[in-house]
Amino acid sequence: MKKLAIHGGSKIRKSPFPSYDVIDKEEIKEVTRVLKTGILSRFLGVWHKDFYGGPEVQSLEKEWAKYFKVKHAISVNSATSGLISAVGALGIGPGDEVIVTPYSMCISATAPLFYGATPVFADVEPEYFCLDPKSIEKKITKRTKAIIVVNLFGQPYDAEKINKIAKKHNIAIIEDSAQSPGAKYQGKYAGTLGDIGIFSLNYHKHIHSGEGGIVVTNNDEFAERIRLIRNHAEAVVEAKGVENIINMVGFNFRMTEIEAAIARCQLRKLKPLIDKRRKNVVYLTNKLKPIPFLKFPATRLGATHSFYMHPFLFDSKRAGVSRTKFIDAVRAELMPTKRRETEGVKVNFGYVKPIYLMPMFQQKIAFGPKGWPFNKSAQYKKGLCPVVERLHFEEFCSHELMHPNMTKKDLDNVVSAFTKVAENLDELK
Ligand SMILES: *Cc1c(COP(=O)(O)O)cnc(C)c1O
């Protein structure tokens, strides 16, 4: 008799998993308070006291800077706009190159394009999935101006090695920490390890305000240039007496008072939320470790992980079945997560297709029809980064069933599903 749910057997889990709820009474109270003031944003796009925004925005920035032990925190309306403003603040322009990772949300690699710079892809570490320092070194040229490192899935990048390389070549580091608020490396918060760090407050992240982002830096000049880019720089520079007007073409990247009020509540919840994720991951990893064809990657030495996702690697040779078959069978045993039913069971294989394989890079078409701003030597062929291709197309898997609202019983269901499929692999052969 067939046992696996994918073949009509009975499912391990019959009701949806709990939703990831981080919004409660506190946020409702704060939003109501802000609504009653009638001022939902206090930014003015001219040189004026209100150029820096209203009380909620400014309080959030102070609290964020204090929490992360960094000199400046600048709120923006997304990590996407945060990354764009970081590239701008560094004075990067046409002809420059920026080293980026192929394994991330696409903006981590496309942000340089908005200033006419060319993204150059380096490969990732097979065990931690962040940019590999050895690969970075091979990609540095006279034109390299910055590296955009990503603290992927909650794992900090190798700041020790990569910061050294950057220093040696006089290159800036932009640190995309959208997936890693609260992770640490050598005692410092991820996001504060490079020259400019970016956090996301979108709905899918550890803590959120619907949409939103925060940029952090210890550099006064970068901070002020980011504030200018956030808020119509070109209309402000003259009155403010700004002399360096390179990249001072501004946007509206401003956060509202409502989002800032929510984000202030959310920041207070960050630590307990991450502690719970870590505890859940330890529990699951210990229970799943005996499955011989799954490998749960370690956290980098000297780092703490914040587990945006719980990654693992699948060895199809050892298992004797394909990764797709295995993950589909596990999914069939489980159920979706409440409020996110349309996303299906939160167990996946692969992550995003290596970014250089997107049509934009394959055809070198970004702005206009003539291939601007890619430089002629830019390489985006399949095979460019073999580690990321192997991870994405063969080995990499992840799940999100370790979020803080999961109970022990929920976690045990996840363990039972994996174990059941592992014990009945013959059914999949
Ligand atoms: C989510 C995410 C972003 C973009 O964040 P938004 O706030 O949605 O713009 C950037 N980089 C990484 C690694 C992300 O996960």
The ligand as a Tripos MOL2 file, in Angstrom:
@<TRIPOS>MOLECULE
LIG
   15    15     1     0     0
SMALL
NO_CHARGES

@<TRIPOS>ATOM
      1 C1         13.3440   42.0990    0.0950 C.3       1 LIG1
      2 C2         14.6980   42.3730   -0.3500 C.ar      1 LIG1
      3 C3         15.0540   43.5760   -0.9780 C.ar      1 LIG1
      4 C4         14.0540   44.6230   -1.3650 C.3       1 LIG1
      5 O1         13.3070   45.1040   -0.2970 O.3       1 LIG1
      6 P1         12.0910   46.1000   -0.5570 P.3       1 LIG1
      7 O2         11.9060   46.7610    0.7660 O.co2     1 LIG1
      8 O3         10.9290   45.2600   -0.9630 O.co2     1 LIG1
      9 O4         12.4830   47.0570   -1.6050 O.co2     1 LIG1
     10 C5         16.3720   43.7830   -1.3030 C.ar      1 LIG1
     11 N1         17.3010   42.8470   -1.0580 N.ar      1 LIG1
     12 C6         17.0020   41.6800   -0.4910 C.ar      1 LIG1
     13 C7         18.0850   40.6890   -0.2320 C.3       1 LIG1
     14 C8         15.6870   41.3840   -0.1290 C.ar      1 LIG1
     15 O5         15.3820   40.2090    0.4180 O.3       1 LIG1
@<TRIPOS>BOND
     1     1     2 1
     2     2     3 ar
     3     2    14 ar
     4     3     4 1
     5     3    10 ar
     6     4     5 1
     7     5     6 1
     8     6     7 2
     9     6     8 1
    10     6     9 1
    11    10    11 ar
    12    11    12 ar
    13    12    13 1
    14    12    14 ar
    15    14    15 1
@<TRIPOS>SUBSTRUCTURE
     1 LIG1         1 GROUP 0 **** ****
